[in-house]
């Protein structure tokens, strides 16, 4: 489970960095009058909005899966002794 969380976090960071790259590219291209093309602006905007949407969906999916896993672990601990490592808190 920890490896999956690390991979998802790495993907989220990479996606956030790509949003920053799109912003910088848009600012650089937008400042050149000859390259001011509305189609390019819309394409970069679409890519950025799509990536942010995917980040939000992945985060929500990860949180929901973790909530289910945590609920199952808590339910399991109710029937076990508090001395077991799985149920030991803090």
VOSE-476101 format. One record per residue: residue number from 1; x, y, z of N, C-alpha, C, CB in turn. Coordinates in steps of 0.05 Angstrom, whole numbers, plus 5000, padded with zeros to 4 digits. Each point is the difference from the previous one (the first is absolute). Glycine has a CB too. Layout:
{n:NUM&n_u:X&n_v:Y&n_w:Z&ca_u:X&ca_v:Y&ca_w:Z&c_u:X&c_v:Y&c_w:Z&cb_u:X&cb_v:Y&cb_w:Z}
...
//
This chain:
{n:1&n_u:5016&n_v:4976&n_w:5000&ca_u:4984&ca_v:5024&ca_w:5000&c_u:5017&c_v:5025&c_w:5000&cb_u:4964&cb_v:4975&cb_w:5024}
{n:2&n_u:5058&n_v:5025&n_w:4991&ca_u:5018&ca_v:5023&ca_w:5001&c_u:5013&c_v:5006&c_w:4973&cb_u:5009&cb_v:4990&cb_w:5048}
{n:3&n_u:4998&n_v:4989&n_w:4937&ca_u:5012&ca_v:5004&ca_w:4974&c_u:4979&c_v:5013&c_w:4981&cb_u:5031&cb_v:4960&cb_w:5007}
{n:4&n_u:4944&n_v:5031&n_w:4995&ca_u:4979&ca_v:5012&ca_w:4983&c_u:4997&c_v:5029&c_w:5006&cb_u:4977&cb_v:4955&cb_w:4998}
{n:5&n_u:5023&n_v:5052&n_w:5028&ca_u:4997&ca_v:5028&ca_w:5008&c_u:5024&c_v:5017&c_w:4989&cb_u:4974&cb_v:4986&cb_w:5041}
{n:6&n_u:5050&n_v:5003&n_w:4961&ca_u:5023&ca_v:5014&ca_w:4990&c_u:4998&c_v:5005&c_w:4970&cb_u:5028&cb_v:4980&cb_w:5037}
{n:7&n_u:4963&n_v:5000&n_w:4949&ca_u:4997&ca_v:5002&ca_w:4971&c_u:4979&c_v:5021&c_w:4993&cb_u:5014&cb_v:4952&cb_w:4994}
{n:8&n_u:4964&n_v:5047&n_w:5019&ca_u:4979&ca_v:5020&ca_w:4995&c_u:5009&c_v:5028&c_w:5007&cb_u:4965&cb_v:4965&cb_w:5009}
{n:9&n_u:5049&n_v:5039&n_w:5013&ca_u:5011&ca_v:5026&ca_w:5007&c_u:5020&c_v:5009&c_w:4979&cb_u:4993&cb_v:4990&cb_w:5049}
{n:10&n_u:5024&n_v:4992&n_w:4941&ca_u:5019&ca_v:5007&ca_w:4980&c_u:4986&c_v:5009&c_w:4974&cb_u:5033&cb_v:4968&cb_w:5020}
{n:11&n_u:4946&n_v:5018&n_w:4973&ca_u:4984&ca_v:5008&ca_w:4976&c_u:4987&c_v:5027&c_w:5004&cb_u:4992&cb_v:4952&cb_w:4989}
{n:12&n_u:4997&n_v:5053&n_w:5035&ca_u:4988&ca_v:5026&ca_w:5006&c_u:5020&c_v:5023&c_w:4998&cb_u:4967&cb_v:4976&cb_w:5029}
{n:13&n_u:5057&n_v:5019&n_w:4982&ca_u:5021&ca_v:5021&ca_w:4999&c_u:5008&c_v:5005&c_w:4971&cb_u:5016&cb_v:4987&cb_w:5046}
{n:14&n_u:4987&n_v:4992&n_w:4938&ca_u:5007&ca_v:5003&ca_w:4972&c_u:4979&c_v:5016&c_w:4985&cb_u:5026&cb_v:4957&cb_w:5002}
{n:15&n_u:4949&n_v:5037&n_w:5004&ca_u:4978&ca_v:5014&ca_w:4987&c_u:4999&c_v:5029&c_w:5008&cb_u:4974&cb_v:4958&cb_w:4998}
{n:16&n_u:5031&n_v:5048&n_w:5027&ca_u:5001&ca_v:5028&ca_w:5009&c_u:5023&c_v:5015&c_w:4987&cb_u:4979&cb_v:4987&cb_w:5043}
{n:17&n_u:5044&n_v:5000&n_w:4955&ca_u:5022&ca_v:5013&ca_w:4986&c_u:4994&c_v:5005&c_w:4971&cb_u:5032&cb_v:4977&cb_w:5032}
{n:18&n_u:4954&n_v:5004&n_w:4955&ca_u:4993&ca_v:5004&ca_w:4972&c_u:4981&c_v:5024&c_w:4997&cb_u:5006&cb_v:4951&cb_w:4991}
{n:19&n_u:4976&n_v:5053&n_w:5029&ca_u:4983&ca_v:5024&ca_w:4999&c_u:5017&c_v:5025&c_w:5000&cb_u:4963&cb_v:4975&cb_w:5024}
{n:20&n_u:5057&n_v:5025&n_w:4994&ca_u:5019&ca_v:5023&ca_w:5001&c_u:5014&c_v:5004&c_w:4974&cb_u:5006&cb_v:4993&cb_w:5048}
{n:21&n_u:5003&n_v:4986&n_w:4939&ca_u:5013&ca_v:5002&ca_w:4974&c_u:4981&c_v:5011&c_w:4979&cb_u:5030&cb_v:4961&cb_w:5012}
{n:22&n_u:4945&n_v:5030&n_w:4988&ca_u:4981&ca_v:5011&ca_w:4982&c_u:4995&c_v:5030&c_w:5004&cb_u:4978&cb_v:4955&cb_w:4998}
{n:23&n_u:5022&n_v:5054&n_w:5027&ca_u:4996&ca_v:5028&ca_w:5006&c_u:5024&c_v:5016&c_w:4989&cb_u:4973&cb_v:4989&cb_w:5042}
{n:24&n_u:5051&n_v:5002&n_w:4964&ca_u:5024&ca_v:5013&ca_w:4990&c_u:5001&c_v:5001&c_w:4970&cb_u:5025&cb_v:4986&cb_w:5041}
{n:25&n_u:4968&n_v:4992&n_w:4946&ca_u:5000&ca_v:4999&ca_w:4971&c_u:4979&c_v:5019&c_w:4988&cb_u:5016&cb_v:4952&cb_w:5001}
{n:26&n_u:4961&n_v:5049&n_w:5012&ca_u:4979&ca_v:5018&ca_w:4991&c_u:5008&c_v:5029&c_w:5003&cb_u:4967&cb_v:4966&cb_w:5012}
{n:27&n_u:5046&n_v:5041&n_w:5010&ca_u:5009&ca_v:5027&ca_w:5004&c_u:5022&c_v:5008&c_w:4980&cb_u:4989&cb_v:4996&cb_w:5048}
{n:28&n_u:5029&n_v:4985&n_w:4946&ca_u:5022&ca_v:5006&ca_w:4982&c_u:4990&c_v:5003&c_w:4971&cb_u:5031&cb_v:4975&cb_w:5030}
{n:29&n_u:4951&n_v:5007&n_w:4962&ca_u:4990&ca_v:5001&ca_w:4973&c_u:4980&c_v:5023&c_w:4997&cb_u:5006&cb_v:4950&cb_w:4996}
{n:30&n_u:4979&n_v:5056&n_w:5025&ca_u:4980&ca_v:5021&ca_w:4998&c_u:5013&c_v:5028&c_w:4998&cb_u:4970&cb_v:4971&cb_w:5026}
{n:31&n_u:5055&n_v:5031&n_w:4984&ca_u:5013&ca_v:5026&ca_w:4999&c_u:5012&c_v:5007&c_w:4973&cb_u:5009&cb_v:4995&cb_w:5048}
{n:32&n_u:4993&n_v:4985&n_w:4934&ca_u:5010&ca_v:5004&ca_w:4973&c_u:4976&c_v:5006&c_w:4982&cb_u:5040&cb_v:4969&cb_w:5007}
{n:33&n_u:4958&n_v:5056&n_w:4982&ca_u:4977&ca_v:5008&ca_w:4985&c_u:4995&c_v:4983&c_w:4975&cb_u:5007&cb_v:5046&cb_w:5016}
{n:34&n_u:5014&n_v:4945&n_w:4971&ca_u:4996&ca_v:4985&ca_w:4976&c_u:4990&c_v:4971&c_w:5006&cb_u:5037&cb_v:5027&cb_w:4979}
{n:35&n_u:4968&n_v:4963&n_w:5045&ca_u:4991&ca_v:4974&ca_w:5008&c_u:4974&c_v:5000&c_w:5016&cb_u:5047&cb_v:4986&cb_w:4999}
{n:36&n_u:4940&n_v:5037&n_w:5004&ca_u:4975&ca_v:5002&ca_w:5015&c_u:4978&c_v:4987&c_w:4983&cb_u:5015&cb_v:5042&cb_w:5023}
{n:37&n_u:4980&n_v:4933&n_w:4984&ca_u:4980&ca_v:4984&ca_w:4986&c_u:4979&c_v:4991&c_w:5020&cb_u:5034&cb_v:4985&cb_w:4965}
{n:38&n_u:4941&n_v:5022&n_w:5030&ca_u:4979&ca_v:4991&ca_w:5019&c_u:4998&c_v:4970&c_w:5003&cb_u:4975&cb_v:5042&cb_w:4989}
{n:39&n_u:5030&n_v:4944&n_w:4989&ca_u:4999&ca_v:4970&ca_w:5001&c_u:5021&c_v:4989&c_w:5019&cb_u:4983&cb_v:5000&cb_w:4953}
{n:40&n_u:5041&n_v:5011&n_w:5047&ca_u:5021&ca_v:4991&ca_w:5018&c_u:4991&c_v:5006&c_w:5029&cb_u:5036&cb_v:5007&cb_w:4964}
{n:41&n_u:4953&n_v:5016&n_w:5040&ca_u:4991&ca_v:5008&ca_w:5027&c_u:4979&c_v:4980&c_w:5010&cb_u:5010&cb_v:5048&cb_w:4990}
{n:42&n_u:4971&n_v:4946&n_w:4993&ca_u:4978&ca_v:4981&ca_w:5007&c_u:5012&c_v:4972&c_w:5005&cb_u:4967&cb_v:5027&cb_w:4974}
{n:43&n_u:5052&n_v:4965&n_w:5010&ca_u:5012&ca_v:4973&ca_w:5003&c_u:5015&c_v:4998&c_w:5027&cb_u:5004&cb_v:4996&cb_w:4950}
{n:44&n_u:5011&n_v:5024&n_w:5056&ca_u:5015&ca_v:5000&ca_w:5026&c_u:4980&c_v:5002&c_w:5023&cb_u:5040&cb_v:5022&cb_w:4979}
{n:45&n_u:4939&n_v:4994&n_w:5019&ca_u:4980&ca_v:5002&ca_w:5021&c_u:4986&c_v:4973&c_w:5004&cb_u:4993&cb_v:5048&cb_w:4989}
{n:46&n_u:5000&n_v:4939&n_w:4989&ca_u:4987&ca_v:4974&ca_w:5002&c_u:5018&c_v:4979&c_w:5014&cb_u:4973&cb_v:5011&cb_w:4958}
{n:47&n_u:5052&n_v:4989&n_w:5034&ca_u:5019&ca_v:4981&ca_w:5012&c_u:5003&c_v:5005&c_w:5030&cb_u:5025&cb_v:4996&cb_w:4956}
{n:48&n_u:4977&n_v:5029&n_w:5052&ca_u:5003&ca_v:5007&ca_w:5028&c_u:4976&c_v:4993&c_w:5016&cb_u:5031&cb_v:5037&cb_w:4987}
{n:49&n_u:4945&n_v:4970&n_w:5003&ca_u:4975&ca_v:4994&ca_w:5014&c_u:4996&c_v:4970&c_w:5002&cb_u:4980&cb_v:5043&cb_w:4984}
{n:50&n_u:5027&n_v:4942&n_w:4995&ca_u:4997&ca_v:4971&ca_w:5001&c_u:5018&c_v:4988&c_w:5021&cb_u:4988&cb_v:5000&cb_w:4951}
{n:51&n_u:5037&n_v:5009&n_w:5050&ca_u:5019&ca_v:4989&ca_w:5020&c_u:4991&c_v:5006&c_w:5028&cb_u:5037&cb_v:5005&cb_w:4967}
{n:52&n_u:4953&n_v:5019&n_w:5038&ca_u:4991&ca_v:5007&ca_w:5027&c_u:4975&c_v:4982&c_w:5007&cb_u:5017&cb_v:5048&cb_w:4994}
{n:53&n_u:4966&n_v:4948&n_w:4987&ca_u:4977&ca_v:4983&ca_w:5004&c_u:5008&c_v:4971&c_w:5007&cb_u:4974&cb_v:5028&cb_w:4969}
{n:54&n_u:5046&n_v:4962&n_w:5017&ca_u:5010&ca_v:4973&ca_w:5005&c_u:5012&c_v:4998&c_w:5028&cb_u:5008&cb_v:4993&cb_w:4951}
{n:55&n_u:5007&n_v:5028&n_w:5057&ca_u:5011&ca_v:5001&ca_w:5027&c_u:4979&c_v:4998&c_w:5021&cb_u:5038&cb_v:5027&cb_w:4983}
{n:56&n_u:4940&n_v:4988&n_w:5013&ca_u:4979&ca_v:5000&ca_w:5020&c_u:4986&c_v:4973&c_w:5001&cb_u:4994&cb_v:5049&cb_w:4992}
{n:57&n_u:5001&n_v:4938&n_w:4985&ca_u:4987&ca_v:4974&ca_w:4999&c_u:5018&c_v:4979&c_w:5013&cb_u:4976&cb_v:5013&cb_w:4958}
{n:58&n_u:5050&n_v:4987&n_w:5036&ca_u:5018&ca_v:4981&ca_w:5012&c_u:5001&c_v:5003&c_w:5030&cb_u:5027&cb_v:4999&cb_w:4958}
{n:59&n_u:4974&n_v:5026&n_w:5051&ca_u:5001&ca_v:5005&ca_w:5029&c_u:4975&c_v:4990&c_w:5013&cb_u:5030&cb_v:5040&cb_w:4993}
{n:60&n_u:4947&n_v:4966&n_w:4995&ca_u:4974&ca_v:4991&ca_w:5012&c_u:4999&c_v:4970&c_w:5001&cb_u:4977&cb_v:5042&cb_w:4983}
{n:61&n_u:5032&n_v:4945&n_w:4996&ca_u:4999&ca_v:4971&ca_w:4998&c_u:5018&c_v:4988&c_w:5022&cb_u:4991&cb_v:5002&cb_w:4951}
{n:62&n_u:5033&n_v:5009&n_w:5052&ca_u:5019&ca_v:4990&ca_w:5020&c_u:4988&c_v:5004&c_w:5028&cb_u:5039&cb_v:5011&cb_w:4970}
{n:63&n_u:4949&n_v:5011&n_w:5036&ca_u:4989&ca_v:5005&ca_w:5026&c_u:4977&c_v:4981&c_w:5006&cb_u:5013&cb_v:5048&cb_w:4996}
{n:64&n_u:4970&n_v:4947&n_w:4984&ca_u:4977&ca_v:4982&ca_w:5005&c_u:5010&c_v:4971&c_w:5005&cb_u:4971&cb_v:5029&cb_w:4971}
{n:65&n_u:5050&n_v:4963&n_w:5014&ca_u:5011&ca_v:4973&ca_w:5005&c_u:5012&c_v:4998&c_w:5027&cb_u:5009&cb_v:4995&cb_w:4951}
{n:66&n_u:5005&n_v:5026&n_w:5058&ca_u:5013&ca_v:5000&ca_w:5026&c_u:4979&c_v:5000&c_w:5022&cb_u:5039&cb_v:5024&cb_w:4981}
{n:67&n_u:4939&n_v:4990&n_w:5015&ca_u:4978&ca_v:5000&ca_w:5020&c_u:4988&c_v:4973&c_w:5003&cb_u:4990&cb_v:5047&cb_w:4989}
{n:68&n_u:5006&n_v:4938&n_w:4989&ca_u:4989&ca_v:4973&ca_w:5002&c_u:5020&c_v:4982&c_w:5014&cb_u:4974&cb_v:5007&cb_w:4957}
{n:69&n_u:5051&n_v:4994&n_w:5036&ca_u:5020&ca_v:4984&ca_w:5013&c_u:5002&c_v:5006&c_w:5030&cb_u:5026&cb_v:4999&cb_w:4957}
{n:70&n_u:4973&n_v:5026&n_w:5050&ca_u:5001&ca_v:5008&ca_w:5028&c_u:4975&c_v:4989&c_w:5015&cb_u:5027&cb_v:5041&cb_w:4988}
{n:71&n_u:4950&n_v:4961&n_w:5000&ca_u:4975&ca_v:4991&ca_w:5013&c_u:5002&c_v:4970&c_w:5004&cb_u:4974&cb_v:5036&cb_w:4979}
{n:72&n_u:5036&n_v:4949&n_w:5002&ca_u:5003&ca_v:4971&ca_w:5003&c_u:5020&c_v:4994&c_w:5023&cb_u:4990&cb_v:4993&cb_w:4951}
{n:73&n_u:5032&n_v:5022&n_w:5050&ca_u:5020&ca_v:4995&ca_w:5021&c_u:4988&c_v:5006&c_w:5028&cb_u:5037&cb_v:5011&cb_w:4967}
{n:74&n_u:4948&n_v:5010&n_w:5035&ca_u:4987&ca_v:5007&ca_w:5026&c_u:4980&c_v:4978&c_w:5008&cb_u:5006&cb_v:5050&cb_w:4990}
{n:75&n_u:4978&n_v:4941&n_w:4991&ca_u:4981&ca_v:4979&ca_w:5006&c_u:5014&c_v:4974&c_w:5008&cb_u:4968&cb_v:5020&cb_w:4967}
{n:76&n_u:5055&n_v:4974&n_w:5021&ca_u:5015&ca_v:4977&ca_w:5008&c_u:5012&c_v:5003&c_w:5028&cb_u:5011&cb_v:4992&cb_w:4952}
{n:77&n_u:4997&n_v:5032&n_w:5055&ca_u:5011&ca_v:5005&ca_w:5027&c_u:4980&c_v:4997&c_w:5022&cb_u:5033&cb_v:5030&cb_w:4979}
{n:78&n_u:4942&n_v:4974&n_w:5015&ca_u:4979&ca_v:4998&ca_w:5021&c_u:4998&c_v:4971&c_w:5010&cb_u:4975&cb_v:5038&cb_w:4979}
{n:79&n_u:5033&n_v:4943&n_w:5004&ca_u:4998&ca_v:4972&ca_w:5008&c_u:5026&c_v:4988&c_w:5009&cb_u:4963&cb_v:4996&cb_w:4967}
{n:80&n_u:5059&n_v:5019&n_w:5031&ca_u:5026&ca_v:4990&ca_w:5008&c_u:5009&c_v:5014&c_w:5026&cb_u:5012&cb_v:4990&cb_w:4952}
{n:81&n_u:5008&n_v:4999&n_w:5059&ca_u:5012&ca_v:5012&ca_w:5024&c_u:5015&c_v:5026&c_w:4993&cb_u:5004&cb_v:4955&cb_w:5022}
{n:82&n_u:4996&n_v:5064&n_w:4995&ca_u:5014&ca_v:5025&ca_w:4995&c_u:5030&c_v:4997&c_w:5000&cb_u:4962&cb_v:5024&cb_w:5020}
{n:83&n_u:5048&n_v:4952&n_w:4989&ca_u:5028&ca_v:4995&ca_w:5001&c_u:5012&c_v:4992&c_w:4973&cb_u:4994&cb_v:4987&cb_w:5047}
{n:84&n_u:4990&n_v:5007&n_w:4934&ca_u:5010&ca_v:4993&ca_w:4974&c_u:5011&c_v:5024&c_w:4986&cb_u:4968&cb_v:4962&cb_w:4997}
{n:85&n_u:5054&n_v:5035&n_w:4987&ca_u:5012&ca_v:5023&ca_w:4987&c_u:4981&c_v:5015&c_w:4981&cb_u:5043&cb_v:4976&cb_w:5003}
{n:86&n_u:4938&n_v:5009&n_w:4985&ca_u:4982&ca_v:5013&ca_w:4981&c_u:4981&c_v:5019&c_w:5014&cb_u:5002&cb_v:4960&cb_w:4972}
{n:87&n_u:4991&n_v:5034&n_w:5053&ca_u:4981&ca_v:5016&ca_w:5014&c_u:5012&c_v:5020&c_w:5020&cb_u:4969&cb_v:4962&cb_w:4995}
{n:88&n_u:5057&n_v:5036&n_w:5008&ca_u:5013&ca_v:5019&ca_w:5019&c_u:4999&c_v:5028&c_w:4989&cb_u:5030&cb_v:4964&cb_w:5016}
{n:89&n_u:4961&n_v:5054&n_w:5000&ca_u:4997&ca_v:5028&ca_w:4992&c_u:5020&c_v:5017&c_w:5015&cb_u:4951&cb_v:4993&cb_w:4990}
{n:90&n_u:5063&n_v:5024&n_w:4994&ca_u:5017&ca_v:5021&ca_w:5010&c_u:5020&c_v:4991&c_w:5019&cb_u:4966&cb_v:5029&cb_w:4992}
//
